[in-house]
């Protein structure tokens, strides 16, 4: 495809823009065009415009130490490094595209905060596409960009600590390539750092366990306050018995200090909370740190599928196969194969568990309630199982270790006469067939 008339970015050696836009081959552009329904030249131009736009937002985030730390976590935890290996599949549509796009939308919110809509409209106008098309392209370019940054950081001696410096070195080039008006949008108001970037002080309680699982709780911020007492300056020091005038103030200060000392001396009960940033909504479950054989540490709710699966695979004495587990936090958008945003972490952690036990073979089984026709439900349940398989494969689990089946509405575990029962029947199961 001819690219005449389109801007040429990334002439500097080691340019991040060039490293990303080199993946926009004619085949990729054609796939992206089919996905968004725009013309080929407009799709190509929108891709070129969106790239420095996303990089500008990332550079803006990395300009503060808190933002840089959060960005490093996004890169590390996202696991997007493999996207550049087969960028065509990223824009072809289907379950893989939907999964990555869903994650990309959340990352765009992390990067641009309340300015996301304005930035998307600017890319749409500059690229000559609709706002919907620009949003789709940006949601896929963002994970690809994070993957490229992750690979670049891995090859630099300074590692993640050099992330800010890397972006700073190329900030002028990125700004020059970004669409006109972006700096004005990003310059309005303080940049919001998501709550998931805030550091929470944790207190760990180690429990002996043959499966190397430790329980821990979060505690409230430290209350070790140092009272500051300022001396009062009197214009005229009273003479003789005048000292009684300031005695009440001294007694008041001493009383306040005594009360404060009492409050600080009281023992604090640790507060058990959920990891909201990781997608778990139940605060009633105790979190557990699961140490996998490959050195990866996971923080999951005790009793969750990933907790149970890691325990089962790590216990050599447990030989009863097949062994079935029901996903406890895996929900799809109604009638689709797209996971709800708060369910992504379940699949991500599951991939880590399966990679730690490479000899394990599993089967994913999709189930639905009886809403709709049996044929539609069977197809939907299989598509959802295949969607989870694609996500696991995208996270590095060999696809030949995972089989799938769709059971539709044929195997209910509760009555379909109530909403609660139907919710129980809409489930996905994982069966270990080989350890």
N, C-alpha and C positions, 0 to 999 in steps of 0.2 A: 504494500500500500504506500502510495506516495505521501510523504509528510511535508511537502512543500507548503509554505505559508504558515506553518506551525512554529512556535518558539522552540529554540534549541537551548536546553539548559545543561548545566553541569559540565562546563568546559574546564573547570579547575580540577587538578589531580585529586583523586580520592573524593570527588563530590558525592554527597549523599543523594542529591537530586538525581544525578546520573545513575547512581547505583540502583535507584528505585525505578526510574523511567525506562531503563534498559529492558525491563520485563514486559513493557507494553509493546510486544511484537504484533505484527498484523493479525496473527491468530488470536492473541489475547484481545485485541481491540474488536475483532469480529464477534468473539464470544460475549464481550461486554456490551456491544451494540445490540445483539439479540436479546440480552437480558433486560436492558432498560428501554429498548424500542426507539432509540435515537439514530440519527444518521452516523455513518462511520467517521467522517471528519469531526463532527461535533463531539462524538464519544472520545476520540483521541485527544481533542483539545481540552475537554473536561478532565480527562485523566492527568494531562500535563499541568492544568491549573490546580487541581486538587492536591497534587503531590507537595509543592512548596507551601500550600496553605496549611496542610496537616503538619508539615515540618515547622512552620512558623509557630503554630500553637504549641508544639512540643518544646521548641526552643524557649518560648515564653514561660512554659511550665518549669523548665529546668533552670530558669534564672534565679530561683530561690532554693535554699538548701532543702526546705520541706518538699517543694515541688520536685526537685531532682531525686530525692529519696523515693517519693511516690512513683515517679516515672521509672526508676530502676526496678521497683517491685512489679509494675505493670509489664515490663519487658521480661523479667525473670519468671513471673508466675503465668504469663500468657502462653508461653511455649509456641511462639509464632515463627520460630526460626525455619521450620520446614516449608513454609508457604512459598518461599522463593524458588523451591525446587521444582514446583509444578504450578506456575501461576495461572495457566489456562483453566485448570480445574476450579480455581478460585472464582472465576467469572462465568462458569457454565450454568449456574443455577443448581437446584437440588438441595439435598440435606446438608452437604458440606458448605455450600455457599450460604445457606440460611443460618447455619450455626456460626460461621465466621462473621457474617454480617451482624448478627445479634450481638456478638461480643464486641464488634467494632463500634456499634452504636453506643454502647456503654462507655467505651474508651473515649469516644468523641465527647461525651458528656463530661468525662474526667478532665479532658484537655481544654475544652472551650467553655465549660460550665453553662451559664445562662446565655452565652453568646452563640451557642451552637446553631440555632435557627438563622441568625443573621449571617453567620459565616457560610452556611449552606446556601442561602439565597445569593450571596456574593459569588460563590463558585458557579452556581447555576447561570447567573447573568454573564459572568466572564467566559464561561465555557460554552454558552449557547445551548444549554439543555434545561429541562424542567427542574424544579426544586426537588421533586421526587427522585429523578434520575441522579442528580448531584448527591443526594443523601445516600443512595445505594452505593454509588462509586466511592464516596468518602468512607462509608462503613467498611468497605473491603480494602481500601488503600491504607487505612489506619493500622490494622493488624499486620499488613505486609510491611509497612514502614517500621513498626516496632520490631518485626522479625529481622529486618536489615540492620537496625541499630543494635539488636542483640548480638548478631554475628560480628559486627564491627567491634563492639566492646570486647568480645571474647578474644579477638586477635590483637588487641592493644595491651601493652605491658601494664598500664594503669588500671585496666579492667573497668568496672562500673564507676570508679571514682573519676575516670576521665570523660564521663558522659557529658558533663556541663562544658568542659573545655572543648570537646569535639563539636558540640553544637555552637558554641561561642565562636569558634574559628570560622565557621561557615555561615554565620548569621547574616552577614552582608549579602552573600550570594542568595541565600534563601529569601531574604526580604525583597531583593531586586526581582526575583522570579515570581513572587506572590502577587495576586491581583491587587490592583489599586484600591485603596480603601480598607484593606485588612488591618493595617496598623491602627487606623482610627477606631475600628471595632474592638480590637484587643486592648486599646488604650483606655477605654471607658471603664471606670470602676475598678475595684480590687479584684484580682483573680482569685476565684474560690478554689480551695483545695478540698477534695472530697473527704468525708469523715473517715473513710477507710484508710486515709494516709496518716491519721493521727496516731501517735504512739500511745499505747496503753500499757501501763505497768502491770506485770503479771507475777503472781506468786505461785510456784510450782510445788506440788506435793507428789513425790515419787512413790509409786507403789510397785512392789516386786511383782513381776508377771512373766511367765515363760514366753509370752508372745511379744514381749518388749513394748507394752502399752502403758503409758503413764497418764494419770489424770491430773488436770490442773484447773484452777479457777482464776478469774480476774478479780482484782481487788480495787477498791475505790482509790482515787488519787491520794497520795501521801498527805497526811494532815499535820506534818511536822512544821508548824508555823512558828516563826520567830517574832514575838511581839515587839513592835518598835515604840519606845517611849521617848517622847520629846520633852526636854526640860522647858519649863515655863519661865520666861524672863519677866521679872517685875520691875516696873519703873522705879519703885521706891521700896526698899526692904523695910518692913515694919520693925520698930524697935521694941525691946523688952518683951512683954507678953503678947506682942502682935503675932507671934509664931502660930497661934491657934487658927489664924485666918487661912493658912495653907495646909493645915493638918488634915481637913476633910479630903482635900485633893489627893494627898499621899495615901490616906486610908482607902479611897476609892480605887486608886491605881493598884494598890496591893491586893484589894479584894478581887479586882478584875484578873490580875495575874494568877491568883489562887484558883479562881474558877476555871481559867484557861488550862492551868496545869492539871486540874481534875479531869477536864474533858479529854485532854490529850492522853491521860494515863489510862483511860478506859480502853479495854480490848475491843478491837474491831472485828466483827464477823466478816469473813470474806464473802463477796457477792458473786454468785454464779451467774454468768451471762452467756448469751450466745455469741457466735462470731457472725454478726450481721453482715459484715463486708464480704464474708465468704459464702453467703447464700443460705445460712441456716436460720430459721425463724423461731425455733422453739427454745426459749430460755430455760425451760425446765430440765433439759438434758445436760448432764455433765459432759464437758469436753474431754477428749482423750487425745493424747499425743501418741501416734502410732509410728514406731521406728521400723522401717522396712529393711530387709536384708541388704539392699543396695545403698543404704545410707540416707535415704530420703526420709524426712520427718513430715507426717501429716497431722493436722489438728482436725478431728472429726467428732461429732456427737457420739457418746458412748451408746452402743446398741444399734447404730446406724448400719446400713448395708456394708459400707466400706470398713467399718470397725469389725463387723462379724466376718466379712470375707478375709480380711487380713489375719484375724485370729485363726480362722479355719485353715487357710493355706500355710500359716506358720506353725501349726500344730501337727507334727508328723504322726502323732498317734490317732488323729482323726482321719479315718480311711473310708467312711461311709459315703459312697458315690452311687448315683449322682446326688448332689447337694444343692437345694434351691434356696435362693434368697430373693425377697421382694424389695424392690426399690422403695425407700421410705420418703425420698425427696426428689422425685423426678416427674415433673408435670409439663404437659404440652399445651400450647395455645389450642383452643377448642377447634376440632376438626382438621388439625394440621400436624405436620411433623416437626414443627419448630418448638424448641424448649422455651419455657418461660425463663426470663433472665436469672431468677434466683435458683434455677435448677442446674445451671452450667457446672457449678463447682462439684456437684455429685459425680458427673462424668469425668471431670478433670482428675479428681482424686481416685476414681476407679481406675483410670488409666495408669496412674502411678502404682497402684497396688498390683495390677496385672503385669506391668513391666518388671516389678520386683520378683515375680514368680513366673519366669518365662516358659516353664513347662506346663503351666495350667491351660486347660482348654475349657471354654465356656460356651453356653448357648443363651441367647437373648430371646425372650418370648414376650410378644405384645398381646395385651388383652383390652377389651372395651366393655362398656355396658351395652344394653340392648336398644339404645337410641339409634334409629336409622335402620337400614336393611342389613341382613347378615352378610351379604356380599361386600357391601361398602365397609362394614366394620372389620371384616377379615383383612381386606386390602389395607385399611388404615393401620391396623395393628401390626401388620408385617412391615409397612413403610416406616413406622415408628421404631421398630426393632432395628431395621436397617439404618435409620438415621443415627441411632445411638452407636451402632457398629462403625459408621463412617466417622463419627466424632472420636471414638477410641482410636481408630486407625490414624486419624489426623494427629492424635497426640502420641503416636509412636508405637501403638500395640499392633503386632502383625495381624493382618486381616484373616489369615488362614487359621488363627487360633479361635476365631469367633464364628459361630453359626447362628442363624436367626430363624424364627418361625412366627407366624401370625395366627393367633388362636381366635381372634374376633371376640364374639360374645358367648362362645360355646362353653366356657369354664368359669362361670361366676362363683365368687366366694362369699357373696352376700346377696340379699334380695334387691332386685332392680325396681322395687315398688317405692323406694325412698331415695332421696338425694344422697343421703349418707351411704346407703348400700351401693348406689351407682358409682359413687366416688371410689369406693373400695374395689369395685370391679374394673375400673379404669386403671390399670397397673401395668408395670413392666417387671418381668422376673429375670433373674440371672441364675443359671444352673451350671455348677461346676461339674464337668463330665470327666475331667482328668486333672490330677494334681501335679 
